[in-house]
Amino acid sequence: MSDTQHHHAHVVVHPVVDASPPFRRVEILGTQVGKAYSLVDVVEFCRRAGIEDLDVETSGNVLWIGGGPHQWEAE
């Protein structure tokens, strides 16, 4: 894979916000891209940013703050 095809994603998924429904803010490369209500939303934000081959559950390029990829309810 060439350097132009390889993405060095820097995705940050913030803690769950206790709202109705609960959500997590998502940043990609320092820009807030939206509210995720599920893991599917995080994947979609990455796809829209051109990051399609990233396993958001296991990649070291994704920082999960306040719970991992399966934490979608406020504690």
N, C-alpha and C positions, 0 to 999 in steps of 0.2 A: 504494500500500500504506500503510495507516495505521500509526501508531507501535505500536499494540497487536499488529499482525501481523508487524512487522519484528523479527527477532531479531539482537541484536548478540552473536554467539557469541564466546566466549573459550575456545577449545579448545586444550589443550596435550597434545602427544603426546611422551612422554619417550623417551630412547634405548632401543635394544633391550637387553633383559636376556638374558644368555647362559644360558638354561635349556633344558630339553627338554620341550616345544618352546619356542623363543624367543618373547618377547612384548614389548610396549611398554605402559607404564602410561599411562592417559588421564585427564586432568582436564577438567572442564567447569565454568566459572565458579568455579574454585578448589576444587572438590570432586572427589576421586578417584572415578571411576565404574567402573573395572575394568581388566582386562588385555586388550589387543587382540592377537590372533594374526595379523590381516590387516587390510587396509584396510576390508574389509566390516564388521569389528567396530567400527571407529571410526565408520563411517556409522551403524551400529545404535545405538551409545551416543548419538550426536547425535539420532537419531530419538526415542529414549526420553526425551531431555531436551526434546523439543518443537522441535528444530531440524531440519526436514526438507528445506529448500531450500538447504542449504549444500553447495557443492562443496568437499569436504575436501581435494582435491588442489591446488586453485588459490586458495582463499580466503585473503585476508590475515588473516582472523579465526582461522586455525588456525596454531599455532606448532609446527613439527616440529623437535625437538631431537635432534641426533645422527643425522641422516639424514632424507631426505624420505619421501614417502608410499609409496615402493616399497622402502624399506629394512626388511627383516624378518628379517635374519640378523645375528648379532653379527659385528663385524669383528675 
